[in-house]
Amino acid sequence: MGILNFPMTSKPEFGVPMKVEEGIFLLKMPIPYALDHINLWLLRDGAGWTIVDSGFYSEESVLLWNKVLSEFCNHEPIQKIVITHFHPDHVGMAQWLAHKTTAPVHMSQIEFLTTHMACQEYSAHQKAIRSEYFERFGLGAEAVGKLRDKVGGYVTGVPEAPVSYQRLVGGKFISVNNEQWDLYQFSGHSPGHICLHNEQRQLLISGDQLLANISPNVSVNFYETEANPLADYLASLEVLSTLSQDTMVLPAHGRVFKGIKERSKALTEGHVKSLDQIRVFCQHARSGLEVIEELYGTRLSLFNLSLATGEAMAHLNYLIGTGEMNRSDDAVYQYQLN
């Protein structure tokens, strides 16, 4: 990874807004993952506030938000609730906040619709299609059975999707406190992830699209198995790398940083390395599971196995898209370099 600059020396505490710049505050909130936090953003907006991302729904989040709204925001009006994408740590509290504050939710159309889709209970047919997704990638019957039955976790963090929304569109902008925040809309990590860029102040609220120390998950999902999200994600990094080197990145996880060009390059190089590893490994026909084990090892938790399946498939689909890789139509897919 290239050298990054971390301008904030103090460490934020859960539920205690920390000033980053004039009128911009980081709100660290807990999430029930190995990565134990999300960075939300409070932006001064006239006589009130705009919130960017909402957190994972939990009793603790409700308590912390109530305290922030009353003690920090001093019951001042919430003007907008901006959601970068549909993942539960970002959208989970959006409807709760909208109901409590009467503020409108702003997000891209595809992220709004995907949130609603993810909140639906899986039908028997959907579970069967999901099982086939894992089976054809070479996972064993025991793992497939566990993954088939391990559904419904999304609604734990998102008990209710936003009821209504105002649409964000890449290439347009929103105004916050009479300042223009340009909207970038990217695919790869999610279908229509929104990043917000304040060119005048050289600030980027990056969501999960660009993180200092973590490579965002880029996965093929069971409901769109021919997708090529890695191509989309790499294209997004090309766009982000054109922003000013002085841009301060406000990410959804980890530390605020400068060095957008170096980080975009490092993330790209990480994926290129994985692609090269697959090119060598797939000189002979390999199942998807064999590719997972080559890239990520054999000692994966069920959750990480699920993520690794989507990630490995994303890299394989990328190589199929470039014409370098062939995939058989066997019951268990076999991948081989052309």
C-alpha positions in Angstrom: 0.0 0.0 0.0 1.2 3.5 -0.8 2.0 5.9 1.9 -1.2 7.4 3.3 -1.6 10.4 5.5 -3.9 10.2 8.5 -4.8 13.7 9.6 -6.8 12.9 12.7 -4.7 12.0 15.7 -7.4 11.3 18.3 -9.6 8.2 18.3 -13.4 8.5 18.2 -15.6 6.9 20.8 -18.9 5.1 20.1 -21.8 7.5 20.0 -19.7 10.7 20.5 -19.5 13.0 17.5 -15.9 14.1 16.7 -15.2 17.2 14.7 -13.3 16.5 11.4 -13.7 19.9 9.7 -15.8 23.0 10.3 -19.4 21.7 10.3 -18.5 18.1 9.7 -18.5 15.4 12.4 -17.6 11.7 12.5 -20.1 9.6 14.5 -18.7 6.1 15.3 -21.4 3.6 15.8 -21.2 -0.2 16.8 -22.0 -3.0 14.4 -22.1 -6.7 15.2 -19.2 -7.8 12.9 -15.5 -8.6 13.3 -15.2 -5.1 11.9 -16.9 -3.6 14.9 -17.8 -0.1 13.8 -19.1 2.2 11.1 -18.4 5.8 10.6 -21.5 7.9 10.1 -21.3 11.6 9.2 -23.1 14.6 10.6 -23.0 17.7 8.4 -24.2 21.1 9.6 -27.0 22.1 7.3 -28.3 25.6 8.0 -30.2 25.6 11.2 -30.1 21.8 11.3 -28.2 18.7 10.2 -27.7 16.3 7.3 -26.9 12.7 8.2 -24.9 10.4 5.9 -25.5 6.7 6.6 -27.5 5.5 9.6 -25.9 2.4 11.2 -27.0 -1.1 11.9 -30.3 -1.4 13.8 -30.0 -2.5 17.4 -31.2 -1.4 20.9 -27.7 0.1 21.5 -27.9 2.1 18.2 -31.3 3.4 19.2 -30.0 4.6 22.6 -26.9 6.2 21.0 -28.9 8.0 18.3 -31.4 9.3 20.8 -28.6 10.8 22.8 -26.9 12.3 19.7 -30.1 13.8 18.5 -31.0 15.4 21.8 -27.6 16.3 23.3 -25.4 16.9 20.3 -27.9 18.1 17.7 -29.9 19.8 20.5 -33.2 18.7 18.8 -32.3 20.8 15.8 -34.1 19.6 12.6 -32.6 16.9 10.5 -32.8 18.1 6.9 -31.7 14.9 5.0 -30.8 11.3 5.7 -28.3 10.3 2.9 -27.7 6.6 2.5 -24.7 5.5 0.4 -25.9 1.9 -0.2 -28.1 -0.9 1.0 -25.8 -2.9 3.3 -27.4 -3.2 6.8 -24.7 -1.2 8.6 -25.5 1.7 6.3 -29.3 1.6 5.9 -30.4 -0.2 9.0 -31.4 2.8 11.1 -32.7 4.9 8.1 -36.4 4.3 8.6 -36.1 4.7 12.3 -34.4 8.0 11.8 -36.9 9.1 9.1 -39.8 8.3 11.4 -38.3 10.0 14.4 -37.1 13.2 12.7 -39.5 13.4 9.7 -36.4 13.9 7.5 -36.5 12.4 3.9 -34.2 9.5 3.0 -32.0 10.2 0.0 -30.4 7.2 -1.9 -30.0 5.9 -5.4 -33.0 4.1 -6.9 -31.3 0.8 -7.2 -30.1 0.9 -3.6 -33.6 1.7 -2.4 -35.1 -1.2 -4.4 -32.3 -3.6 -3.4 -33.0 -2.7 0.3 -36.6 -3.7 -0.2 -35.6 -6.9 -2.0 -33.2 -7.9 0.7 -35.8 -7.4 3.4 -38.1 -10.0 1.8 -38.3 -13.5 3.2 -36.7 -16.0 0.8 -39.1 -18.3 -0.9 -38.4 -22.0 -1.3 -37.5 -21.4 -4.9 -35.0 -18.7 -4.0 -33.4 -20.9 -1.4 -33.1 -23.6 -4.1 -31.4 -21.2 -6.5 -29.1 -20.0 -3.8 -28.1 -23.6 -3.1 -27.4 -24.2 -6.8 -25.1 -21.2 -6.8 -23.0 -22.8 -4.1 -23.2 -26.3 -5.4 -22.1 -25.4 -8.9 -19.1 -23.6 -7.4 -18.0 -26.8 -5.8 -19.0 -26.5 -2.2 -19.9 -29.7 -0.4 -23.3 -30.7 0.7 -22.8 -29.9 4.3 -21.7 -26.3 3.6 -24.4 -25.8 1.0 -27.1 -27.0 3.5 -25.8 -24.6 6.2 -25.6 -21.7 3.8 -29.0 -22.4 2.4 -30.6 -22.3 5.8 -28.6 -19.3 7.0 -30.8 -16.6 5.5 -32.8 -13.8 7.0 -29.8 -12.1 8.8 -30.3 -8.9 6.8 -33.6 -8.0 8.5 -31.9 -8.3 11.9 -30.0 -5.1 11.0 -32.7 -3.7 8.8 -36.1 -4.4 10.4 -37.8 -2.0 8.1 -36.7 -0.6 4.8 -37.2 3.1 4.1 -40.8 3.6 3.2 -40.1 6.4 0.8 -37.1 8.2 -0.6 -35.7 11.0 -2.8 -33.5 9.7 -5.6 -29.8 10.4 -5.8 -28.3 10.2 -9.3 -24.6 10.1 -10.2 -23.5 13.2 -12.1 -25.8 15.5 -10.1 -25.3 17.1 -6.7 -27.0 17.9 -3.4 -26.7 21.1 -1.5 -25.7 20.9 2.2 -25.3 24.2 4.1 -25.2 26.0 0.7 -22.2 23.9 -0.3 -22.3 21.6 -3.4 -21.6 17.9 -2.9 -21.2 16.2 -6.3 -22.7 12.7 -6.5 -20.7 9.7 -7.8 -22.6 6.5 -8.4 -20.6 3.3 -8.6 -21.2 -0.4 -9.0 -18.9 -3.2 -7.7 -19.3 -3.3 -4.0 -23.0 -2.7 -4.3 -25.2 -1.9 -7.4 -25.5 1.9 -7.1 -23.2 3.1 -4.3 -23.2 6.8 -3.8 -20.1 8.8 -2.9 -20.3 12.5 -2.1 -17.5 14.9 -3.2 -17.1 18.5 -2.0 -14.6 19.9 -4.6 -14.3 23.3 -2.9 -13.3 21.8 0.4 -11.6 18.7 -1.1 -13.6 16.2 0.8 -14.9 12.8 -0.3 -17.5 10.8 1.8 -16.6 7.5 0.3 -18.8 5.0 2.0 -17.4 1.5 1.5 -16.1 2.3 -2.0 -12.7 3.4 -0.7 -11.3 2.4 2.7 -7.8 3.0 4.0 -6.9 -0.5 5.3 -9.5 -2.9 3.9 -10.4 -4.0 0.4 -14.2 -3.7 0.0 -16.0 -7.0 -0.8 -16.7 -7.3 -4.5 -19.0 -10.3 -5.1 -21.2 -12.1 -7.6 -24.6 -12.8 -6.0 -26.8 -15.8 -6.5 -29.5 -13.8 -8.2 -27.1 -12.4 -10.9 -24.5 -15.1 -11.5 -23.2 -13.7 -14.8 -22.4 -10.2 -13.4 -19.0 -8.7 -13.6 -18.8 -6.5 -10.5 -15.0 -6.5 -10.5 -14.8 -4.7 -13.8 -17.2 -2.1 -12.4 -15.2 -1.7 -9.2 -11.9 -1.3 -11.0 -13.5 1.3 -13.2 -14.7 3.2 -10.1 -11.1 3.3 -8.8 -10.0 4.8 -12.0 -12.5 7.6 -11.6 -11.6 8.2 -7.9 -7.9 8.3 -8.7 -8.5 11.4 -10.8 -9.6 13.4 -7.7 -7.2 15.9 -6.2 -4.3 14.4 -4.2 -5.3 16.8 -1.4 -8.7 15.2 -1.1 -9.5 14.1 2.5 -11.4 10.8 2.3 -14.1 10.2 4.9 -14.7 6.4 4.8 -17.3 4.3 6.4 -14.8 2.2 8.2 -11.3 2.8 9.6 -9.4 6.1 9.6 -9.9 9.3 7.7 -7.1 9.6 5.3 -5.4 11.5 2.4 -3.7 9.7 -0.4 -6.6 8.9 -2.7 -4.4 8.1 -5.7 -2.1 5.8 -3.8 -5.0 3.9 -2.2 -6.9 3.5 -5.5 -3.7 2.1 -7.0 -3.1 -0.3 -4.1 -6.6 -1.6 -4.3 -6.3 -2.1 -8.0 -3.0 -3.9 -7.6 -4.5 -6.2 -5.0 -7.1 -7.4 -7.5 -4.6 -7.7 -10.3 -2.5 -9.9 -8.1 -5.5 -12.2 -7.4 -6.2 -12.3 -11.1 -2.6 -13.3 -11.9 -2.8 -16.0 -9.2 -5.9 -17.4 -10.8 -4.3 -17.3 -14.3 -1.5 -19.5 -13.1 -3.7 -21.8 -11.0 -6.2 -22.4 -13.7 -3.8 -23.6 -16.3 -5.6 -26.9 -15.5 -9.4 -27.2 -14.9 -10.3 -26.2 -11.4 -13.6 -26.0 -9.5 -14.7 -22.8 -7.8 -13.9 -24.2 -4.4 -10.4 -25.0 -5.5 -10.0 -21.4 -6.5 -11.3 -20.2 -3.1 -8.8 -22.4 -1.3 -6.0 -21.1 -3.5 -6.9 -17.5 -2.9 -8.1 -17.6 0.7 -7.1 -20.9 2.3 -9.1 -23.7 3.7 -9.9 -22.5 7.2 -12.8 -20.2 6.6 -15.8 -19.6 8.8 -19.2 -20.2 7.2 -19.7 -16.4 6.8 -16.3 -15.9 5.3 -16.8 -18.9 3.0 -19.9 -17.2 1.7 -18.0 -14.0 1.1 -15.1 -15.9 -0.5 -17.5 -17.6 -2.9 -18.8 -14.3 -4.2 -15.3 -12.8 -4.4 -13.7 -15.7 -6.2 -16.6 -15.8 -8.7 -16.2 -12.1 -9.3 -12.5 -12.6 -10.3 -13.4 -15.6 -12.5 -16.2 -13.8 -14.2 -13.8 -10.9 -14.9 -11.5 -13.3 -16.7 -14.4 -14.8 -18.6 -15.3 -11.3 -19.6 -11.9 -10.6 -21.0 -12.0 -13.9 -22.9 -9.1 -15.4 -21.0 -11.1 -18.0 -19.0 -13.5 -20.8 -20.0 -16.2 -22.2 -17.7 -17.6 -25.6 -18.3 -21.4 -26.3 -18.0 -20.8 -29.3 -15.8 -22.9 -29.8 -12.6 -19.9 -28.4 -10.8 -18.3 -25.7 -12.9 -14.8 -26.2 -14.1 -12.7 -23.1 -14.9 -9.7 -23.3 -17.2 -7.6 -20.6 -18.8 -8.0 -20.6 -22.6 
